[in-house]
Amino acid sequence: MESLAIVLRQLADFVVYGISGLAAAYYYYTHQKKELPGGFWGAAFVAIIGAVLVTMLAGLEAWFIRLVSWLMQPKFGDVLLVRVNLITAFIGAFLFVYILNRINQNRTRR
């Protein structure tokens, strides 16, 4: 009975990887209308591999959770280095540069 639960849990994991990969491929292929190598199915395959690899990498000894916690409140011991959430600062900076690029009609430099 316990082995059946393990198999069902792994099957559920594969379903989640598949759905997330298909969703990413659908978004880029259909909504963004990007030309992707291998078309929709090639993009879905690469997205599923990416979902598995990033999940495995993020789960190694919970280093990712510790890193995100430190980026949200950067401190050594009990001393805060800065009072700025570094994650939101970088997301905001890149978002506004992206918007500026889109206002400039996505031109490239010469």
N, CA, C and O atoms as CSV, one atom per row, in Angstrom:
chain,resi,resn,atom,element,x,y,z
A,1,MET,N,N,0.819,-1.194,0.000
A,1,MET,CA,C,0.000,0.000,0.000
A,1,MET,C,C,0.866,1.262,0.000
A,1,MET,O,O,0.530,2.262,-0.634
A,2,GLU,N,N,1.978,1.193,0.719
A,2,GLU,CA,C,2.865,2.341,0.783
A,2,GLU,C,C,3.537,2.595,-0.565
A,2,GLU,O,O,3.745,3.747,-0.945
A,3,SER,N,N,3.877,1.535,-1.282
A,3,SER,CA,C,4.506,1.704,-2.595
A,3,SER,C,C,3.524,2.310,-3.600
A,3,SER,O,O,3.933,3.058,-4.488
A,4,LEU,N,N,2.244,1.997,-3.469
A,4,LEU,CA,C,1.229,2.596,-4.335
A,4,LEU,C,C,1.147,4.101,-4.094
A,4,LEU,O,O,0.989,4.876,-5.037
A,5,ALA,N,N,1.252,4.508,-2.842
A,5,ALA,CA,C,1.217,5.933,-2.517
A,5,ALA,C,C,2.427,6.653,-3.114
A,5,ALA,O,O,2.306,7.783,-3.589
A,6,ILE,N,N,3.587,6.003,-3.090
A,6,ILE,CA,C,4.795,6.597,-3.667
A,6,ILE,C,C,4.640,6.754,-5.174
A,6,ILE,O,O,5.000,7.790,-5.733
A,7,VAL,N,N,4.105,5.727,-5.833
A,7,VAL,CA,C,3.904,5.777,-7.282
A,7,VAL,C,C,2.896,6.866,-7.643
A,7,VAL,O,O,3.103,7.601,-8.609
A,8,LEU,N,N,1.820,6.979,-6.887
A,8,LEU,CA,C,0.819,8.010,-7.162
A,8,LEU,C,C,1.387,9.413,-6.947
A,8,LEU,O,O,1.062,10.340,-7.688
A,9,ARG,N,N,2.236,9.562,-5.931
A,9,ARG,CA,C,2.851,10.856,-5.678
A,9,ARG,C,C,3.793,11.242,-6.823
A,9,ARG,O,O,3.809,12.398,-7.247
A,10,GLN,N,N,4.575,10.285,-7.322
A,10,GLN,CA,C,5.462,10.561,-8.453
A,10,GLN,C,C,4.663,10.869,-9.713
A,10,GLN,O,O,5.038,11.745,-10.493
A,11,LEU,N,N,3.571,10.153,-9.910
A,11,LEU,CA,C,2.706,10.416,-11.057
A,11,LEU,C,C,2.121,11.826,-10.978
A,11,LEU,O,O,2.049,12.531,-11.985
A,12,ALA,N,N,1.707,12.231,-9.784
A,12,ALA,CA,C,1.184,13.587,-9.604
A,12,ALA,C,C,2.263,14.629,-9.889
A,12,ALA,O,O,1.978,15.678,-10.467
A,13,ASP,N,N,3.512,14.338,-9.480
A,13,ASP,CA,C,4.622,15.254,-9.775
A,13,ASP,C,C,4.820,15.396,-11.276
A,13,ASP,O,O,4.991,16.508,-11.775
A,14,PHE,N,N,4.799,14.288,-12.000
A,14,PHE,CA,C,4.965,14.337,-13.453
A,14,PHE,C,C,3.824,15.097,-14.121
A,14,PHE,O,O,4.042,15.808,-15.102
A,15,VAL,N,N,2.615,14.952,-13.599
A,15,VAL,CA,C,1.473,15.681,-14.153
A,15,VAL,C,C,1.663,17.184,-13.959
A,15,VAL,O,O,1.382,17.970,-14.865
A,16,VAL,N,N,2.140,17.584,-12.777
A,16,VAL,CA,C,2.371,19.009,-12.517
A,16,VAL,C,C,3.470,19.549,-13.427
A,16,VAL,O,O,3.340,20.647,-13.970
A,17,TYR,N,N,4.558,18.784,-13.600
A,17,TYR,CA,C,5.617,19.203,-14.521
A,17,TYR,C,C,5.064,19.349,-15.939
A,17,TYR,O,O,5.369,20.319,-16.634
A,18,GLY,N,N,4.260,18.392,-16.358
A,18,GLY,CA,C,3.687,18.430,-17.701
A,18,GLY,C,C,2.769,19.618,-17.907
A,18,GLY,O,O,2.839,20.292,-18.934
A,19,ILE,N,N,1.909,19.877,-16.934
A,19,ILE,CA,C,0.979,21.000,-17.052
A,19,ILE,C,C,1.733,22.322,-17.074
A,19,ILE,O,O,1.406,23.212,-17.860
A,20,SER,N,N,2.741,22.455,-16.215
A,20,SER,CA,C,3.495,23.713,-16.200
A,20,SER,C,C,4.269,23.902,-17.503
A,20,SER,O,O,4.346,25.020,-18.014
A,21,GLY,N,N,4.840,22.836,-18.045
A,21,GLY,CA,C,5.547,22.933,-19.318
A,21,GLY,C,C,4.617,23.259,-20.467
A,21,GLY,O,O,4.936,24.097,-21.310
A,22,LEU,N,N,3.467,22.602,-20.505
A,22,LEU,CA,C,2.493,22.888,-21.561
A,22,LEU,C,C,1.954,24.306,-21.455
A,22,LEU,O,O,1.723,24.960,-22.472
A,23,ALA,N,N,1.750,24.786,-20.228
A,23,ALA,CA,C,1.257,26.152,-20.041
A,23,ALA,C,C,2.274,27.173,-20.534
A,23,ALA,O,O,1.907,28.152,-21.185
A,24,ALA,N,N,3.555,26.949,-20.226
A,24,ALA,CA,C,4.589,27.881,-20.684
A,24,ALA,C,C,4.690,27.869,-22.206
A,24,ALA,O,O,4.796,28.925,-22.830
A,25,ALA,N,N,4.657,26.689,-22.802
A,25,ALA,CA,C,4.733,26.590,-24.259
A,25,ALA,C,C,3.508,27.228,-24.910
A,25,ALA,O,O,3.635,27.927,-25.915
A,26,TYR,N,N,2.337,26.997,-24.352
A,26,TYR,CA,C,1.108,27.584,-24.880
A,26,TYR,C,C,1.170,29.104,-24.835
A,26,TYR,O,O,0.790,29.775,-25.795
A,27,TYR,N,N,1.654,29.648,-23.713
A,27,TYR,CA,C,1.741,31.099,-23.565
A,27,TYR,C,C,2.665,31.704,-24.619
A,27,TYR,O,O,2.292,32.661,-25.297
A,28,TYR,N,N,3.862,31.151,-24.756
A,28,TYR,CA,C,4.815,31.727,-25.704
A,28,TYR,C,C,4.430,31.454,-27.151
A,28,TYR,O,O,4.654,32.299,-28.017
A,29,TYR,N,N,3.856,30.294,-27.424
A,29,TYR,CA,C,3.548,29.937,-28.806
A,29,TYR,C,C,2.258,30.602,-29.282
A,29,TYR,O,O,2.192,31.079,-30.415
A,30,THR,N,N,1.239,30.637,-28.434
A,30,THR,CA,C,-0.063,31.144,-28.848
A,30,THR,C,C,-0.231,32.634,-28.560
A,30,THR,O,O,-0.585,33.407,-29.450
A,31,HIS,N,N,0.024,33.030,-27.316
A,31,HIS,CA,C,-0.225,34.421,-26.953
A,31,HIS,C,C,0.892,35.359,-27.396
A,31,HIS,O,O,0.619,36.447,-27.904
A,32,GLN,N,N,2.136,34.956,-27.213
A,32,GLN,CA,C,3.252,35.803,-27.626
A,32,GLN,C,C,3.572,35.657,-29.112
A,32,GLN,O,O,4.284,36.482,-29.684
A,33,LYS,N,N,3.047,34.612,-29.728
A,33,LYS,CA,C,3.260,34.309,-31.149
A,33,LYS,C,C,4.751,34.280,-31.499
A,33,LYS,O,O,5.179,34.826,-32.516
A,34,LYS,N,N,5.525,33.632,-30.634
A,34,LYS,CA,C,6.964,33.497,-30.856
A,34,LYS,C,C,7.236,32.272,-31.706
A,34,LYS,O,O,6.578,31.242,-31.565
A,35,GLU,N,N,8.210,32.397,-32.588
A,35,GLU,CA,C,8.645,31.261,-33.399
A,35,GLU,C,C,9.636,30.465,-32.562
A,35,GLU,O,O,10.737,30.934,-32.277
A,36,LEU,N,N,9.243,29.271,-32.175
A,36,LEU,CA,C,10.061,28.453,-31.286
A,36,LEU,C,C,10.600,27.238,-32.029
A,36,LEU,O,O,9.886,26.649,-32.841
A,37,PRO,N,N,11.849,26.853,-31.766
A,37,PRO,CA,C,12.395,25.648,-32.403
A,37,PRO,C,C,11.571,24.419,-32.029
A,37,PRO,O,O,11.317,24.174,-30.849
A,38,GLY,N,N,11.161,23.660,-33.015
A,38,GLY,CA,C,10.342,22.483,-32.754
A,38,GLY,C,C,8.869,22.792,-32.620
A,38,GLY,O,O,8.071,21.896,-32.346
A,39,GLY,N,N,8.497,24.036,-32.807
A,39,GLY,CA,C,7.100,24.417,-32.696
A,39,GLY,C,C,6.597,24.293,-31.267
A,39,GLY,O,O,7.364,24.398,-30.310
A,40,PHE,N,N,5.311,24.071,-31.142
A,40,PHE,CA,C,4.693,23.982,-29.822
A,40,PHE,C,C,5.236,22.804,-29.029
A,40,PHE,O,O,5.578,22.959,-27.856
A,41,TRP,N,N,5.323,21.624,-29.648
A,41,TRP,CA,C,5.739,20.431,-28.911
A,41,TRP,C,C,7.211,20.475,-28.531
A,41,TRP,O,O,7.586,19.969,-27.473
A,42,GLY,N,N,8.047,21.065,-29.363
A,42,GLY,CA,C,9.450,21.231,-28.997
A,42,GLY,C,C,9.603,22.160,-27.803
A,42,GLY,O,O,10.397,21.905,-26.898
A,43,ALA,N,N,8.830,23.243,-27.814
A,43,ALA,CA,C,8.863,24.176,-26.689
A,43,ALA,C,C,8.322,23.525,-25.423
A,43,ALA,O,O,8.845,23.755,-24.333
A,44,ALA,N,N,7.267,22.708,-25.564
A,44,ALA,CA,C,6.708,22.021,-24.398
A,44,ALA,C,C,7.719,21.052,-23.805
A,44,ALA,O,O,7.852,20.964,-22.585
A,45,PHE,N,N,8.430,20.327,-24.657
A,45,PHE,CA,C,9.444,19.380,-24.185
A,45,PHE,C,C,10.554,20.100,-23.420
A,45,PHE,O,O,10.957,19.666,-22.341
A,46,VAL,N,N,11.041,21.195,-23.983
A,46,VAL,CA,C,12.099,21.962,-23.321
A,46,VAL,C,C,11.582,22.572,-22.020
A,46,VAL,O,O,12.311,22.617,-21.029
A,47,ALA,N,N,10.344,23.039,-22.010
A,47,ALA,CA,C,9.771,23.637,-20.805
A,47,ALA,C,C,9.602,22.604,-19.695
A,47,ALA,O,O,9.830,22.914,-18.525
A,48,ILE,N,N,9.207,21.388,-20.045
A,48,ILE,CA,C,9.069,20.333,-19.035
A,48,ILE,C,C,10.430,19.990,-18.443
A,48,ILE,O,O,10.559,19.823,-17.230
A,49,ILE,N,N,11.443,19.884,-19.297
A,49,ILE,CA,C,12.797,19.619,-18.792
A,49,ILE,C,C,13.244,20.765,-17.880
A,49,ILE,O,O,13.845,20.524,-16.833
A,50,GLY,N,N,12.958,21.995,-18.268
A,50,GLY,CA,C,13.305,23.142,-17.435
A,50,GLY,C,C,12.590,23.122,-16.101
A,50,GLY,O,O,13.184,23.450,-15.073
A,51,ALA,N,N,11.314,22.740,-16.103
A,51,ALA,CA,C,10.561,22.670,-14.852
A,51,ALA,C,C,11.161,21.633,-13.914
A,51,ALA,O,O,11.283,21.873,-12.713
A,52,VAL,N,N,11.534,20.483,-14.459
A,52,VAL,CA,C,12.120,19.421,-13.630
A,52,VAL,C,C,13.474,19.860,-13.087
A,52,VAL,O,O,13.740,19.702,-11.896
A,53,LEU,N,N,14.333,20.410,-13.943
A,53,LEU,CA,C,15.678,20.792,-13.511
A,53,LEU,C,C,15.660,21.904,-12.470
A,53,LEU,O,O,16.384,21.833,-11.477
A,54,VAL,N,N,14.849,22.921,-12.684
A,54,VAL,CA,C,14.807,24.024,-11.726
A,54,VAL,C,C,14.214,23.565,-10.401
A,54,VAL,O,O,14.668,24.003,-9.343
A,55,THR,N,N,13.209,22.693,-10.436
A,55,THR,CA,C,12.641,22.172,-9.200
A,55,THR,C,C,13.658,21.342,-8.441
A,55,THR,O,O,13.754,21.438,-7.218
A,56,MET,N,N,14.419,20.525,-9.162
A,56,MET,CA,C,15.449,19.723,-8.498
A,56,MET,C,C,16.536,20.623,-7.921
A,56,MET,O,O,16.997,20.396,-6.802
A,57,LEU,N,N,16.946,21.631,-8.665
A,57,LEU,CA,C,17.992,22.534,-8.205
A,57,LEU,C,C,17.530,23.348,-7.000
A,57,LEU,O,O,18.299,23.564,-6.063
A,58,ALA,N,N,16.290,23.795,-7.020
A,58,ALA,CA,C,15.775,24.604,-5.918
A,58,ALA,C,C,15.549,23.775,-4.660
A,58,ALA,O,O,15.538,24.325,-3.558
A,59,GLY,N,N,15.372,22.477,-4.799
A,59,GLY,CA,C,15.095,21.638,-3.644
A,59,GLY,C,C,16.320,21.092,-2.945
A,59,GLY,O,O,16.191,20.459,-1.897
A,60,LEU,N,N,17.510,21.317,-3.493
A,60,LEU,CA,C,18.718,20.774,-2.887
A,60,LEU,C,C,19.008,21.461,-1.560
A,60,LEU,O,O,19.432,22.616,-1.529
A,61,GLU,N,N,18.782,20.756,-0.485
A,61,GLU,CA,C,19.080,21.204,0.876
A,61,GLU,C,C,18.471,22.566,1.196
A,61,GLU,O,O,18.995,23.291,2.041
A,62,ALA,N,N,17.406,22.912,0.552
A,62,ALA,CA,C,16.639,24.141,0.796
A,62,ALA,C,C,17.502,25.399,0.708
A,62,ALA,O,O,17.225,26.387,1.388
A,63,TRP,N,N,18.543,25.371,-0.122
A,63,TRP,CA,C,19.398,26.554,-0.256
A,63,TRP,C,C,18.642,27.704,-0.896
A,63,TRP,O,O,18.903,28.870,-0.601
A,64,PHE,N,N,17.701,27.371,-1.775
A,64,PHE,CA,C,16.950,28.406,-2.474
A,64,PHE,C,C,16.076,29.190,-1.499
A,64,PHE,O,O,15.969,30.413,-1.594
A,65,ILE,N,N,15.456,28.481,-0.567
A,65,ILE,CA,C,14.599,29.142,0.419
A,65,ILE,C,C,15.435,30.054,1.310
A,65,ILE,O,O,15.019,31.168,1.628
A,66,ARG,N,N,16.612,29.585,1.713
A,66,ARG,CA,C,17.493,30.420,2.536
A,66,ARG,C,C,17.964,31.646,1.763
A,66,ARG,O,O,18.054,32.738,2.323
A,67,LEU,N,N,18.266,31.469,0.475
A,67,LEU,CA,C,18.708,32.596,-0.352
A,67,LEU,C,C,17.601,33.628,-0.507
A,67,LEU,O,O,17.849,34.826,-0.372
A,68,VAL,N,N,16.392,33.180,-0.786
A,68,VAL,CA,C,15.271,34.109,-0.948
A,68,VAL,C,C,14.987,34.829,0.363
A,68,VAL,O,O,14.706,36.027,0.358
A,69,SER,N,N,15.056,34.119,1.485
A,69,SER,CA,C,14.843,34.758,2.784
A,69,SER,C,C,15.894,35.831,3.038
A,69,SER,O,O,15.576,36.905,3.549
A,70,TRP,N,N,17.153,35.543,2.682
A,70,TRP,CA,C,18.213,36.526,2.882
A,70,TRP,C,C,18.017,37.722,1.960
A,70,TRP,O,O,18.256,38.860,2.365
A,71,LEU,N,N,17.583,37.480,0.721
A,71,LEU,CA,C,17.366,38.588,-0.207
A,71,LEU,C,C,16.201,39.474,0.227
A,71,LEU,O,O,16.185,40.669,-0.070
A,72,MET,N,N,15.228,38.892,0.928
A,72,MET,CA,C,14.103,39.684,1.403
A,72,MET,C,C,14.502,40.549,2.595
A,72,MET,O,O,14.038,41.682,2.720
A,73,GLN,N,N,15.359,40.023,3.472
A,73,GLN,CA,C,15.872,40.776,4.615
A,73,GLN,C,C,17.359,40.497,4.747
A,73,GLN,O,O,17.757,39.644,5.540
A,74,PRO,N,N,18.195,41.208,3.976
A,74,PRO,CA,C,19.630,40.924,4.005
A,74,PRO,C,C,20.247,41.309,5.346
A,74,PRO,O,O,20.288,42.485,5.708
A,75,LYS,N,N,20.723,40.308,6.074
A,75,LYS,CA,C,21.337,40.573,7.369
A,75,LYS,C,C,22.369,39.505,7.676
A,75,LYS,O,O,22.289,38.376,7.190
A,76,PHE,N,N,23.329,39.881,8.485
A,76,PHE,CA,C,24.309,38.949,9.025
A,76,PHE,C,C,24.073,38.890,10.521
A,76,PHE,O,O,24.205,39.895,11.220
A,77,GLY,N,N,23.725,37.719,11.005
A,77,GLY,CA,C,23.363,37.599,12.416
A,77,GLY,C,C,22.048,38.309,12.652
A,77,GLY,O,O,21.033,37.979,12.040
A,78,ASP,N,N,22.072,39.295,13.552
A,78,ASP,CA,C,20.867,40.078,13.833
A,78,ASP,C,C,20.943,41.488,13.262
A,78,ASP,O,O,20.057,42.304,13.511
A,79,VAL,N,N,21.986,41.779,12.505
A,79,VAL,CA,C,22.198,43.129,11.985
A,79,VAL,C,C,21.722,43.190,10.531
A,79,VAL,O,O,22.244,42.493,9.662
A,80,LEU,N,N,20.713,44.045,10.288
A,80,LEU,CA,C,20.235,44.256,8.918
A,80,LEU,C,C,21.267,45.069,8.142
A,80,LEU,O,O,21.752,46.090,8.629
A,81,LEU,N,N,21.599,44.616,6.939
A,81,LEU,CA,C,22.520,45.375,6.093
A,81,LEU,C,C,21.811,46.563,5.464
A,81,LEU,O,O,22.320,47.683,5.505
A,82,VAL,N,N,20.651,46.331,4.886
A,82,VAL,CA,C,19.817,47.389,4.312
A,82,VAL,C,C,18.369,47.061,4.632
A,82,VAL,O,O,18.029,45.918,4.938
A,83,ARG,N,N,17.516,48.089,4.558
A,83,ARG,CA,C,16.102,47.862,4.838
A,83,ARG,C,C,15.293,47.639,3.576
A,83,ARG,O,O,14.065,47.721,3.606
A,84,VAL,N,N,15.960,47.359,2.466
A,84,VAL,CA,C,15.303,47.203,1.168
A,84,VAL,C,C,15.172,45.720,0.846
A,84,VAL,O,O,16.123,44.956,1.008
A,85,ASN,N,N,13.989,45.317,0.388
A,85,ASN,CA,C,13.787,43.964,-0.106
A,85,ASN,C,C,14.457,43.894,-1.475
A,85,ASN,O,O,13.971,44.493,-2.434
A,86,LEU,N,N,15.562,43.171,-1.570
A,86,LEU,CA,C,16.356,43.151,-2.798
A,86,LEU,C,C,15.606,42.520,-3.966
A,86,LEU,O,O,15.809,42.915,-5.114
A,87,ILE,N,N,14.750,41.553,-3.690
A,87,ILE,CA,C,13.993,40.894,-4.759
A,87,ILE,C,C,13.063,41.893,-5.440
A,87,ILE,O,O,13.052,42.005,-6.666
A,88,THR,N,N,12.287,42.614,-4.645
A,88,THR,CA,C,11.358,43.570,-5.245
A,88,THR,C,C,12.095,44.728,-5.901
A,88,THR,O,O,11.621,45.274,-6.897
A,89,ALA,N,N,13.246,45.110,-5.362
A,89,ALA,CA,C,14.020,46.187,-5.979
A,89,ALA,C,C,14.494,45.785,-7.370
A,89,ALA,O,O,14.372,46.566,-8.314
A,90,PHE,N,N,15.037,44.567,-7.509
A,90,PHE,CA,C,15.509,44.119,-8.817
A,90,PHE,C,C,14.351,43.885,-9.783
A,90,PHE,O,O,14.452,44.224,-10.962
A,91,ILE,N,N,13.253,43.308,-9.293
A,91,ILE,CA,C,12.094,43.102,-10.167
A,91,ILE,C,C,11.570,44.444,-10.667
A,91,ILE,O,O,11.268,44.589,-11.852
A,92,GLY,N,N,11.463,45.420,-9.777
A,92,GLY,CA,C,10.997,46.742,-10.184
A,92,GLY,C,C,11.921,47.402,-11.187
A,92,GLY,O,O,11.463,48.004,-12.159
A,93,ALA,N,N,13.230,47.291,-10.952
A,93,ALA,CA,C,14.196,47.897,-11.865
A,93,ALA,C,C,14.107,47.273,-13.254
A,93,ALA,O,O,14.051,47.983,-14.258
A,94,PHE,N,N,14.095,45.938,-13.305
A,94,PHE,CA,C,14.028,45.270,-14.606
A,94,PHE,C,C,12.681,45.499,-15.287
A,94,PHE,O,O,12.623,45.615,-16.511
A,95,LEU,N,N,11.597,45.565,-14.511
A,95,LEU,CA,C,10.279,45.813,-15.085
A,95,LEU,C,C,10.225,47.183,-15.756
A,95,LEU,O,O,9.700,47.316,-16.861
A,96,PHE,N,N,10.766,48.196,-15.091
A,96,PHE,CA,C,10.705,49.528,-15.671
A,96,PHE,C,C,11.634,49.672,-16.868
A,96,PHE,O,O,11.308,50.402,-17.805
A,97,VAL,N,N,12.781,48.999,-16.867
A,97,VAL,CA,C,13.642,49.017,-18.049
A,97,VAL,C,C,12.950,48.296,-19.205
A,97,VAL,O,O,13.062,48.718,-20.356
A,98,TYR,N,N,12.233,47.205,-18.901
A,98,TYR,CA,C,11.483,46.490,-19.935
A,98,TYR,C,C,10.393,47.393,-20.522
A,98,TYR,O,O,10.205,47.435,-21.737
A,99,ILE,N,N,9.681,48.112,-19.656
A,99,ILE,CA,C,8.641,49.024,-20.134
A,99,ILE,C,C,9.252,50.121,-20.996
A,99,ILE,O,O,8.701,50.480,-22.037
A,100,LEU,N,N,10.394,50.654,-20.559
A,100,LEU,CA,C,11.080,51.670,-21.349
A,100,LEU,C,C,11.478,51.123,-22.714
A,100,LEU,O,O,11.360,51.820,-23.722
A,101,ASN,N,N,11.943,49.891,-22.751
A,101,ASN,CA,C,12.303,49.251,-24.011
A,101,ASN,C,C,11.079,49.096,-24.910
A,101,ASN,O,O,11.162,49.305,-26.120
A,102,ARG,N,N,9.957,48.733,-24.323
A,102,ARG,CA,C,8.737,48.575,-25.124
A,102,ARG,C,C,8.239,49.922,-25.633
A,102,ARG,O,O,7.705,49.997,-26.740
A,103,ILE,N,N,8.402,50.986,-24.853
A,103,ILE,CA,C,8.023,52.318,-25.317
A,103,ILE,C,C,8.886,52.710,-26.506
A,103,ILE,O,O,8.419,53.378,-27.429
A,104,ASN,N,N,10.131,52.296,-26.479
A,104,ASN,CA,C,11.070,52.573,-27.565
A,104,ASN,C,C,10.842,51.629,-28.743
A,104,ASN,O,O,11.664,51.585,-29.658
A,105,GLN,N,N,9.762,50.888,-28.739
A,105,GLN,CA,C,9.349,49.965,-29.796
A,105,GLN,C,C,10.354,48.848,-30.017
A,105,GLN,O,O,10.537,48.383,-31.142
A,106,ASN,N,N,10.998,48.421,-28.953
A,106,ASN,CA,C,11.867,47.242,-28.955
A,106,ASN,C,C,12.976,47.342,-30.001
A,106,ASN,O,O,13.330,46.346,-30.633
A,107,ARG,N,N,13.514,48.523,-30.177
A,107,ARG,CA,C,14.596,48.708,-31.144
A,107,ARG,C,C,15.900,48.168,-30.575
A,107,ARG,O,O,16.090,48.119,-29.360
A,108,THR,N,N,16.785,47.768,-31.463
A,108,THR,CA,C,18.096,47.290,-31.032
A,108,THR,C,C,19.144,48.351,-31.322
A,108,THR,O,O,18.966,49.212,-32.184
A,109,ARG,N,N,20.231,48.268,-30.588
A,109,ARG,CA,C,21.321,49.218,-30.796
A,109,ARG,C,C,22.099,48.861,-32.046
A,109,ARG,O,O,22.097,47.705,-32.468
A,110,ARG,N,N,22.759,49.831,-32.639
A,110,ARG,CA,C,23.579,49.577,-33.834
A,110,ARG,C,C,25.009,49.425,-33.467
A,110,ARG,O,O,25.850,49.206,-34.339
